[in-house]
Amino acid sequence: MFDIVALGESLIDFTPSGENSQGMALFARNPGGAPANVLAMAAKLGGKTAFIGKVGDDMHGRFLRDTLTAAGIDVTGLVLSPDVFTTLAFVALDDRGERHFSFARKPGADTCLRSDELPAPLLSSARVLHVGSLSLTDEPARSATFAAVERAKAAGAVISYDPNYRAALWPDAETAARHMRGMVPYVDVMKLSDEETALLTDEPDPAAAAAALLSCGVKCAAVTLGAEGALVAAADGMRRVPGFAVNAVDTTGAGDAFWGGFLHRMLALDKTPDQLTVDDAADCARWGSATAAVCVTRRGAIPAMPSLAEAEALLAE
């Protein structure tokens, strides 16, 4: 049995790393991809995790496979394809450490995962199946994602969803909203940012957006609010959970670190999604805020995920 299985993109984040002697920008190769980041966070906290996705059989794809393995993530569901190149994301950071992306993905390997490549043993043994929306941008990965969700849900898995909107990967916001909202009816627990609320629900206000998601069948929703923490909602109410004050260096992977910490705590509570209360959700969000707070003090995504001891130390303050 796996605690969390995630399906989606594993890619390279090329992040700024100064300039060379000629004044040309240098970039550091960092392993990333939101679903993989969530798994890396959960694995650092002691969870048993597995990844489903596709990378190129190239230097970057092999690097990602080795990185996931080193992070303690099962990679039997990772396909290395000789036909497509591993997806690359070039990241620019502004003065506040916020990210701006430019993707090399036309197509990228992550969009080419097929339904017949889905590993049945992983889907049938997952306590949680986590997906994002980057696998919904193109076929055949879109159909593979829905097929995986249906199979895992039928086997009793909790379905977790983080839309993780990247405007550059969609033809327009309307198309993005249609496909991203299409996943919501399958979802038990969901995380989104305050910048994604209107896109997913037509409600820009976090509380109204969370209420809308619950009305669509989501059992527990969390809206991240940047440095202000998160708003959580369950059947018995809503609550704002403050974040931790830290000096942010790089916000890459922050939301994924939050959700990895959240899911870790949720599994420790050993409750079904229907049984989660707002107190439970707030408890999970505090864990998520702690793991995200440590993550943003370091550069990169997977390499920045904190250990269980680091998360517990911050929670104890």
Protein Blocks (a to p, Z undefined) as FASTA:
>chain_A
ZZbdcedddddddddebjafkopacdddddedjklmmmmmmmmnopacdddddddddfkl
mmmmmmmmmnopafklpccdfkbccddddddddfkopacdddddddcfklmccfklpcfk
lmmmcfbdcddfklmmpcfklmmmmmmmmmmmmnopacdddfkpafklpfbfklmmmmmm
mmmmmpmbdcddfklmmmmnopablklmmmmmmmnopabdcddehjnopadddfkbccdd
dddddddfblghklmmmmmmmmmmmmmnopafklpcfklmmmmmmmmmmmmmmmmmpgcj
klmpccfklmmmmmmZZ
